[in-house]
Amino acid sequence: MAPRANWKGFLKVAELTCPVALYTAASTSDRIAFHTLNRATGHRVRRQFVDSDTGKPVERDDQVKGYEVGSGEYITLDPETVAAAVPDSDKTLDVSSFIACSDIDDVYFDKPYYLAPAGRDAEEAFALIRDGMSKRQVAALAQTVLFRRVRTVLIRPHGKGLIATTLNYDYEVRSADAAFEDVPDFKLKGEMLELAEHIIKTKRGSFDPAKFDDRYEAALADLVKAKLEGRKIEKRPPPKDDKVVDLMAALRESAGISAKKTRKAAPAKRAAAKSKAASPRKKAS
């Protein structure tokens, strides 16, 4: 059974228009979820908004949006005013430009979606766009209204379909300068760098998402299963206390040993050469 589309509209490239459907590519809906219960009755409890000063419940019809302009001072906006500010949607992913797939920093990636043709009539135009992008090895930048907001979307070929990734706005992505300002400008050289490269080479592999387990989710599943079966819930053993190796110390030690060997070898070679030069030459026969 085909999944339910989150959004349906049109993918437009210049004069070419293709009906498309957007599907969720990554979801947390399969995670184990807990409800909050009343311990005494076993009934679910519900969240309620209360006035921060009076403590009295505030009904939905009496709730408005507020923007804080000062300490305890707000400007209020009713739901109708907020709804009127939402941009109208024409249900069109309008491609503004094509860029190289490597032109955009991954830090701008927000959420991925699968983009597929919406109906048999769209398959030929969809294949034309997909294969053209794949052959030129480009991605498309498009804009549309998604879930009540204008979003910029990066569209890339992916197998028989396309991946549409919503992008963070520039003001949402924090500058890396603040995070890295205390990192010293220090570069390794010589044998230490070679040893580091060797370690990286021995650990070289490929990405396989099936190899990465959600241990917390698995632990919750075991916990729920044990509770249902009436089994005693065993405490998980503490993690093994593996020996922590200071990589930099090991690299320095290894590089230091090599340097000592080199320094010891150099005087020995010079002494041998000097002894050879000082020995009397044999007369020619």
Buried (B, 14 or more C-beta within 10 A) or exposed (E): EEEEBEBEBBBBBEEEBBBBBBBBBEEEEEEEEEEEEEEEEEEEEEEEEEEEEEEEEBEEEEEEEEEEEEEEEEEEBEEEEEEEEEEEBEEBBBBEEBEEEEEBEEEBEBBBBBBBBBEEEBBEBBEEBBEBBBEEEBBBBBBBBBEEEEBBBBBBBBEEBBBBBBBBEEEEEEEEEEEEEEEEEEEBEEBBEBBBEEEEEEEEEEEEEEEEEEEEEEEBEBBEEEEEEEEEEEEEEEEEEEEEEEEEEEBBEBBEEBEEEEEEEEEEEEEEEEEEEEEEEEEEE
